[in-house]
Amino acid sequence: MMSHEGTPAENDVSPEWRKKIIHACLELDGQMLMASDAPPDRSSGPMRSVYVNVMVKEVAEAERIFKGLSEGGQIQMPIGETFWSKSFGMLTDRFGTHWMVNAEFKNG
C-alpha cells in the first residue's frame, strides 16, 4: 500500500487525505486486485453500482471469504449453491464495498 503522502499527488489532495491510500494491491492465487481511496471531490460516494467479484475453486474457501467480508456488513444474498456456481453470495462490507463471492462455475 502507498499513501498520497510522499508522492507527486500529495499536493493534489487536502492535508487530511495525505495519509489515505493512493494505491493498494492484493494478489490472491495469481489474481491482482488493485484499489485506492478517492478524495470526496473525485467521487460520488462509496461504490454504489460496482461489485468486486472474487472467484475461488473451493466452496470452503468461498464461504471463508464471504464470512470475513460480511462481518460488520450487510448480506444481500446468503452464500449457497446457484444454477451457475457451486457457491455464490452477495454482500456489502462494513466499508460500503459491494462483493460477489463465487466458487468455481458449474460445468466449467
C-alpha positions in Angstrom: 0.0 0.0 0.0 1.1 3.5 -0.7 -0.4 6.7 0.7 -0.7 10.0 -1.2 2.0 11.4 1.2 5.4 11.5 -0.4 4.1 11.1 -4.0 3.7 13.7 -6.7 0.0 13.5 -6.0 0.4 14.7 -2.4 -0.1 18.4 -3.3 -3.3 17.5 -5.2 -5.2 16.3 -2.1 -6.1 18.1 1.1 -3.9 17.6 4.1 -6.4 15.3 5.8 -6.2 13.0 2.7 -2.4 12.7 2.5 -2.3 9.6 4.7 -5.1 7.9 2.7 -4.3 5.2 0.2 -3.4 6.2 -3.4 -2.5 2.7 -4.5 -3.1 -0.7 -2.9 -2.5 -4.1 -4.5 -3.6 -7.5 -3.3 -2.5 -10.7 -5.0 -4.7 -13.8 -4.4 -4.0 -17.0 -6.2 -2.3 -15.2 -9.1 -5.0 -12.7 -9.5 -4.4 -9.0 -8.8 -6.9 -6.7 -7.1 -6.0 -3.0 -7.1 -7.7 -0.2 -5.3 -7.3 3.4 -4.0 -9.1 5.9 -1.8 -10.8 8.6 -4.0 -11.0 12.0 -2.4 -14.5 13.3 -2.0 -14.1 15.9 -4.8 -13.4 13.0 -7.2 -16.1 10.6 -6.0 -19.9 10.5 -5.8 -19.6 8.5 -2.6 -18.9 4.8 -1.8 -19.1 2.3 -4.6 -22.8 2.4 -5.3 -23.1 0.4 -8.5 -19.9 -1.6 -8.6 -19.4 -5.1 -7.3 -16.0 -6.7 -6.8 -16.1 -10.3 -7.7 -14.0 -13.0 -6.1 -13.8 -16.4 -7.8 -12.2 -19.3 -6.0 -12.1 -23.0 -6.7 -13.3 -24.5 -3.4 -16.7 -24.0 -1.7 -15.0 -23.9 1.7 -12.7 -21.0 0.6 -15.7 -19.1 -0.8 -17.5 -19.5 2.5 -14.4 -18.4 4.4 -14.0 -15.2 2.3 -17.8 -14.5 2.4 -17.9 -14.8 6.2 -14.9 -12.5 6.6 -16.2 -9.8 4.3 -19.7 -9.9 5.8 -18.5 -9.2 9.3 -20.0 -5.8 10.2 -21.5 -5.6 6.7 -24.9 -6.5 5.2 -25.7 -9.7 3.3 -27.8 -9.2 0.1 -27.8 -12.9 -0.9 -26.6 -15.6 1.5 -23.9 -17.8 0.1 -25.2 -21.0 -1.3 -25.5 -23.1 -4.5 -26.9 -21.5 -7.6 -27.6 -22.7 -11.1 -24.2 -21.4 -12.3 -22.0 -21.8 -9.3 -21.2 -24.4 -6.6 -21.4 -21.5 -4.1 -22.3 -17.8 -4.6 -23.2 -14.9 -2.3 -23.5 -11.1 -2.4 -22.8 -8.6 0.3 -21.8 -5.1 1.2 -18.8 -5.0 3.6 -18.5 -2.6 6.6 -16.8 0.0 4.3 -19.7 0.1 1.8 -17.9 -2.0 -0.9 -20.2 -4.5 -2.7 -18.9 -8.0 -3.2 -19.9 -11.1 -5.1 -18.2 -14.3 -4.0 -18.2 -17.4 -6.3 -16.9 -20.9 -6.0 -16.0 -22.4 -9.4 -18.7 -22.3 -12.0 -20.7 -25.5 -12.6 -19.9 -27.2 -15.9 -16.7 -25.2 -16.3 
